[in-house]
Amino acid sequence: MRIRFGSSLLLLLLALFLRAAAAGAVEPGTILPLDAVERGQRGYGLTVLEGVRIDTFQVEVIDVMRGRGGSGSVILARLSGLGIEEAGVAQGMSGSPVFLNGRLAGAVAFAYPFAKEPIGGITPIEEMIEVLDQAGGGEGGGVPAPPGGERSASPFQGPEPIATPLLVSGFGSALADEIGDFFRPFGMIPTAGGSGETSAARDDWKPLPGAAVGVQLLGGDASLTGVGTITWVEGDRVLAFGHPLFQAGSVNLPLVSAEVHARIPSLAISFKLGSPLETVGALLEDRRAGVAGRLGIEPPTIPIEVTVESPGFGRREYRYDAMDDKRLTPLLVSWAVRNSVVHRERAIGERTVRMRLFIDLEGADDLERENVYSSGSVLDEMEDDILAPLRVLASNNLARPKVNRVRAEVKVEDGRRSARIERLDIEKGRLRPGETVRGAVTLRFYQDATETRRFEIPLPADLPEGKLLLRACDAAFSEEWDSKRAPNRFATKDINGLVRILREMRTNESVFVQLFSEAKGVTVDGREMPGLPASRLAVLGTGLHADDGNYVKGNVLASETIRLDAFVSGCRSLPIVVDRAAP
């Protein structure tokens, strides 16, 4: 979802509006310090329950719970009006500003699930202003790992941060469940949302205290948006939520306007149904006491383009925009690609899927990979192939290249085209140096006959006597074997070397026949160097050169790749003896 401030005229109009809004914004003199908050004080709050209209509810202070250390203080209050007596504090009200004695005291941010009265917790505005003052002051480390468990499952009897409705639009039910499982530990509850693409509310929405606002993680043909309420606007600066989204520190995420379709009452805790409207700025800080950002600027996003071609449906293109984050972006790309396939096919059953993945990088060579999938878990296999390169590029120790764009070309074919390695046979188990290993791999195709593919691997004439190991395996088994046999195979000194390793990783449509000896070698900068003299092996294997090389536990004497038009699985191995006296 692109920002609509593209022209200089619109930017000028926005600047004039923000300047006018600043005149009516909450000035420091109109802030009510926490020390001035007393039991029994009455006031009001602002929130949206329908469309983009800001409505007023009533507030009565119960008491102040002062925090210690980094916990923060909470103003306990009883809320009423707008049907809150029956519905209670609703998800989506986070950030609703509360005014006492005509001055801004804080934002509704906490609630007690299953409470018999609508009692909420208010984050003091003084703590939230500290977040606003940090906005744009640094670069964070990205979204943290999901905390263990779910917030709602906590036995702690204190006020809990009001869960953030995560508006989910354009996803199938299975993927929506997967998305929900990931975000629930952050206190984000997946909720069906609309697209908001043709809503007349776009023109009516204004960046004012009490307005609905969202943080968009993914936009385009499917969207994921966490929604709350604006607390304070000062010029182009904005405060919201009263509690963190991820508590990720400094961020740069799309801030979007939002509308509310309805409030859904619930015995546990009610929630708002809504839709994102359009990008209005950027979220720059995600802290304990709230989130802060700036209006009128466009945050960086990563375009995702997916084309899906399938029998009877032809070719269709899908477009998305994902937030730029080293932990979440790989997941968002995976969800977008797999959602496009499911959306086109409705369900993946007896199908074969081929995918070409292009990652346009700045600061490194572009990455392109192609693979095939044909099993009972096609979408899971696709997920692994999408997540792995993006996670490695984002979290390696060398550099984090900027991802400019991701493109996936997916072709779905009728029927399940897969083959399992059933047998590995060789003509002779004892051979002389210089002879040729002649053998065959037997594959059984899914619900079909077997097929035999022959191979020939010549032995070196100077090969010493001893035992060898012959393996015929699929891509997954072969990569796992190599990672254990040559632990430094994936080590490299520069980001382009890492891209090369990712590009050269094996794919699923082949049988990889390899002949191994027990002779030691080394890996240097991600490449194997077998058969080195003992003196060189000793040098490269010492601690002084630990960054340059590492021993290889077994040497690849020869290999052959048998390519099939099918997804290959399985692994077989046989011993071979090299004997100069062999018949």
N, C-alpha and C positions, 0 to 999 in steps of 0.2 A: 504494500500500500504506500504509494509515493506521497510526499508532502505536496501540498497544493500551493505553495508560496513561490512557484517557479519564476514568475515574471517580476520585474522590478516594481511594477505598479502594485502588485499584491503585497510585496515586501514593504513598500512604503505605507500602504493602508494598514498592514499589521503593526508596523512601528508606531503609527499614529494612534492606533487603538490601544496598544500597550502603554503608551505614554499617558493616554487619558485614563486607563485603568489604574495606573500607578497613583494618580491623584486621589482615587477613591479606595486605594488599597489600605491595608492595616498598617499604620505607622507605629514605630516603636513606642510612642507615648500612649497608644491605645491598647497595648498588651497588658494583660493582667498578670503580675508576677505570682508565682506559686505561693509566696508568703501571704498574699492578699486573698487567697481562696479560703473560704470558711464554710463550716457545716451549715446547711440550710439555705445557702445562697441559691437564687433562682436565675435562670437565664434561658437561652434558646440555642438551638443548633440548626445547621443547614444541610440538606441532602436532596438527592433526586430520587423519586420513586416512580416517576412516569415521564417518558420522553427525555427532554433536557431541562424541564422546568424545575427550578430550585425551590423546595418547600421548607417550611419551618416546623421544628418540633420543640418541645419544652424540656428543660433540664433542671433538676434539683440536686445540689451537691449533698452527698451523704457524708463524706469525709475525705481526707487526704492520706494516702499511704506513701510515706517517704521511702525512697530506695536507698540502698547502700552500694558503694562501689559502682559497678557498671550496670546495675539493674534498673536504675531510673525510678522516678516517682510516678504514681498513678492517682488521679482524682476519681474517686468513686462517685457515681451519679445515677439517679433514677431518671429514666427517659419516659416521655409521654407524648401523646398527640400523633397524628398521622397513622393511627391504628397500631402504634408501637406497643400499647398496652396488651394487645392480643398477639401480635406477631413477634414481639421482642426485638432485640438488636439484630439486624440483618447483615449477612455477609455482603460486602459492597459498600457498607457505611463507613468503612475504615477511612479516616481522614476527615470525616464530617466536622467542620469547625464548630466550636462551642464558645458562646459569648456569655460572660457574666458581668453584670453591672455595665453593659454596653462595650466591654473590652474583650478581646480575644484571649481565652484562657487555655485552649488546647484543641485536640482533635480526638474524637471517638476512635478508639483503637483496640479495646479489649471487651470481652464478654464472658459470661458464664453459661456454657451450653446446658440445656435442660432447666435453667433457672425459672422459678415460678413468677418472678417479677423482672421487668426489663431494666436490669441494672448493668451499667456498662462502665468501662474504665477509660479515662481520658488521659492522653499523653500531654504533659504540660508544654505550652508553646515555647517556653524558654529552651527546653531541650531540643525541640524541633528546629529552632532558629540556628542552633549550632550546626545542624546538617546543611541548612541552606547556605551558611557561610563557607562551607567546604566545597560547594558545588564547582566542579571544573578544576579543582586544585591538584589533581594527580591522576595516575593510571593504576587501576586496581588489578588484582590477580585473577579476576574472572569469577564466575559463579562457583561457589564451593561445592564439595560433594554433598549429596543429600544426607541430612542427619538421620540417625537410626530411628526407626519407628514412625508413628504418626502423632501429630500434636494432639489430636482428639483422643488418643488412647492413653494420654498421660494421667497418672493417678494424682498429680499435684493439684491441690484445691485452690489455687490462685486464679486470678483472671487470666484468660488465655488471649493471645492476639487473635483478633477476628480473622477467620480464614478468608483468603482472597478468592473470589470466584474466578476461575480460569475459563474464560469463554472459548469453547471449542466449536469450530465451525468447519464443515467440509471434510471431516474424517469419518471413516467407517467405524462401527461399534468396537471391533476388535482392537484397532489401533488407538481409538479413544480410551479404551480401558488401559492399554499399555502406557499411554501418555499420563493418564491419571495416577497409575501406580508410581510413576517417576516423580510427579510433582506433589503428591499428597504429603510426603515428609517435610516439604517446605511450607506447609500450611496453605497450599493452593488446591482448591476443590474443583474438579472439572465440571463444567456446567454448559449445557447446550446454549450456543450463541448464534446470532444471525450474522450476516455479512455486512450490513449497514451500507452497502455500496450505492443504493438508490434512495437512501433515507433523506427526507426533507429536513431532518434534524441537523444535518451538517451545517446549514446556513444559520440555524438558530443557536447552536452551541456557542457559548462564550467562556473564556478562561476566567472564571470567577470562583470565589470560595463557595463550596457546596456543589460545584459542578462535577459530573461523573467524568473520570479520566482513567486511561488504561496504559499499561506497558505491553507493547506488542512484541512477542517473541518470534512469531512467524506470521507473515501476511501473504496475500495473493489468493490462489485458488483454494487454500485452506488457511485457517488462522488460529492462533493461540494468543489470547490476550488476558492478562491479569488486570482486574478492574477494582478501583476504589474511588476516593473522593478527594477533590482539591481542598486543602486547608487554608492556604494563604497565597496570594499573588502580589508581588512587588515588582512593578515594571515587567521585565521579561523573565523574572525568576518565580518559580512555583514550588510550593511545598505540598505534600500529599501523604495519605495513608496513616501516619502516626505510628507505624511499625515497619519493619523491613519487608521487602519482597523476598530476596535471597540473603540479605545482609552481606552483599558482595563488595561493599566499599565503593570506590570510584568505578563508575561504569559509563557506558555510552549507548543507551538503548532507545528505541523509538517510543516516544510519548504520544498517545493518540487520544482524541476526543472520543466520548462514548455516550450512548443513549441507553435508557432503561425501559424495557418493555413491561415488566411487572415485578412485583415482589411476591415471592412464593412463601407463605407461612409454613413453618415446620415446628414439630415438638422439640427437636434438638436445637436447631438455630435456623432462622429464616434466611433467604438469600434472594439477591436480585438477578433477574434475567436481563441480559443486555446484548448490545452489539458494538463493536468498535466502529468508528466513523472514518477518521482520517488522521494522518500524522500531523501533529501541531508543534512538535519540538523534540527535545532529547532529555531523557533521564540521565543525570550525571552522578548522583550519589544515592547509595542504597545502604542505610545505616540503621542502628537499633531504634532510633526515635522517629524514623520516617524516611521518605524518599524526597529528593529534590532535583529540579532540572531547570532547563531554560526553554522558553517558547521561541518559535520562529527560526530554529536551527534544525538542520537535517542530520540525523545520526548515520553512521555507516551501517549498511546492510549488505548481505551477500546474495546476489541473484541466483536462483536455482531454476534451471530449465529442464523439463523432463518431456521427452516424446515417447509415446507408447503406441506400438503398432501391433495389431492383433487380427486374426482371421475374422472376417465378417464385419469388423468395425473400422478398418482402415487405420489411419494415423491421426493422433490427436496430441496437441501440445498443452502442457501445464506450466504455469509460472508462479514462483513463490519468491519471497524475500525473507531471509533469516537474519536474526540478530547475530552480531559478530562476537562470539565467546568461545574460548578454547574448549570448554567442557560441553556446552549446550549445542553449539553449531553442528558438530558431527551427528548428534541425535536428531536435530531438526532436519538436516539433509536426508537422513535415513527415513524419517517419518514422511517427508515430502515425496521421496521417490517411491517408497512402497505404497503410500496412499494413492499415488497416480496409477499404479498398476492395479490395485484393488478397485479403484473407482472405475477403471476401464473394464476390468474383467468381472467385477462384482465378487468373485471368489476365485482362489487359485486351487484347483484340484489337479486333475491329470493334465498338466501343462508343462512345457519346457520354456524357460525364460532365458534370453540372452541379453546381457547388459554391457554397454560400453560406458565407462565413467571417465569424464574429463574434468580435471581440476586446474583452473587457470590461476597460476601463482605469480606473485610479485616478489622478487627477491630469491627466486629459485626457478629451475626448469619446470615447465608444465608437466603434470602427471596424467597419463592415460592408461587405463586398464580395461581389459575385456574378459568376461567370464560367462559361463553357462550354468544353469541350475535346473535340476529336474528330480525332485524328490517330494516327499510328503511335507517338507518344511522349506519350500522355496523362499518365502519371505524372510525367514530367519537366516538362511544362507546369504541372501542379498544384503541383509543388515550387516553381517560380519564384514562383507567385502566393502561396504560403504564406510562403516565406522573405523575400520583398522587404519587406512591411509590418512584419514582426516585427523584421527587422534594422534597418530605418530607425528604428523606434520605440526600439530598444535603443541605437543608436550615434549618434544625431544630436547636434548641439551645443547644442540648446535645453534638453532635459530628458529624463529617462528615466522615463516614467510606469510605474507598477506594473501588470503584467498580472495581473488577478484570475482570469481564466478565458478559455479559448478554446473555441469551439464551431464545428463544421463540419457542415453538412447536405449530404450528397452523394446525388445521384440518378443512377443508371446506366440508360441506355436502350439497347435493342438497335439495332445498326446504326451505321454511321459517317455522321454528318450533318455534312458539311463542304462548303464551296464555295470555289473559287479565283476571284479577280478576273481575268477573261480579257481584257476589252476595256473601254476608256473612249472613248465617242464623243460629239461635240457637233454640233449642227446648223450652227453658224457659228463660224469661227475669228476673225473680225473683227467687233466689235460697237461700237455707239455707247454713250456714257454713258447710263444709265437703262434700257438694254435688259435682257432676261433671257437668261441662259445656259441653254439647254435641251439636255439631254444624257441619256445612258443608260449604265449600268454593266451589262456582261454577265458573269454568273457561271456557272461550270461546276460543278455538284454532283458529288460523288464517285460515280463509276460510274453517272452519270445524265445527263439532258439539261441544256441551258443554260437560264438564266432571265435576263430583262432587267428591270432596275429603272430607271425614269426619274426625273429630278430637274429642278428649276428653281431657279436662283439669280439673283435680280435684282441688277443693278449699280447702285451709287449714281449719282444724276443729276449730281452734281458731281465725278465721278471724272475725274482728269486722264488725258490720253492716255498710252499706254505699254504695256508688256508685263505680262501677268499669268500666273500658273501655276495650273492646275487639277489637283488630285490626288484620286484615289479609292483609299484604302488601308485595310489592316486596322489593328487596334489597335497592334500592335507597331511597324509602319512609321511610324504617325502619332506615337506617343510618341517614337520615336527622332528623327524629323524636328523635332518641337517642342523637344526637348532641345538640339538644335544651333541651331535658329533663334532660340529664346528661352532663352539659357543661365541666366537668373535666374528662369525660370518656377517652379522648384521651391524657390526661396528664400522663407523666411517668418520672422517674428519671434517667433512663439509656437507652442507645441506643438499647440494646436487648429488653427492654420492648416496645420500639417504633416499632421494627421489629415484635414483637408478635402481637401488635395491627393491624399492616398492614396485617399480615398474616391471622388474624381472621376476617377481614372485610367480610361482607356478599357477596354472589355471586348471579348471576342472575337467576339460574335455580330452585329457591325455593320460596314457600310462607311462610312468617314468621308470625305465629299466636302468639300474645302476649296478656296477660291479665295484666292490670295495675290498681294499686290503687293510691290514692292520698297521701299515707303515705310517709314521707320523709326518705331518706337514704343518703349515701355519696358515692363518688368515691375516692379511694385511690390508687395511682400509676396506674391509668388507669383501675382499677377493681371496680365494684359496690359492695357496702356492705349495703344491705337493712336490715330494721328491727332492727337497733341498738337502744339501750336504749337512752332516751332523754339526759341523762348526757353525753354520748359519742358523740352524735350528736352535742351537744353544744360545746364540746371541739374541735372537728374536723372542725366545721364551723366557728370558730373564726379567726380573722386576724392573730393571732400568728401561726396558722397552715395552712395558705392559700396555702402553697406549698404541703401540705400533702393530703388535701381533700377538697371537695366542695359538697354542698347540691345537692341531686338528686331530681328533681321536678317530682316525681312519681316513684313508686316502681314496678318492674316487679315481679308479683306474680308467674307466670308460663308461659311457652312458649312451642311451638311445631313447628317444621320445617317440611313442606310438600315438599318433593323433587320431581321435575318433569323433564322429558327429554325435556325441552323447556325453552325458554327465557320468564320470567314472568314479567308482568307489571301491575300496578294498585294498588289500596288500598281501603279497605272498613273497617268501624268500627261500633260497636253497643254498647249501654250502657247496663250494667247489674247491678241489685240491689241486694245486700246481705241483707236478712231479715230473722231473726230467726223464724218469724211467716209465712214464705212463705209456700204455699201448697205443 
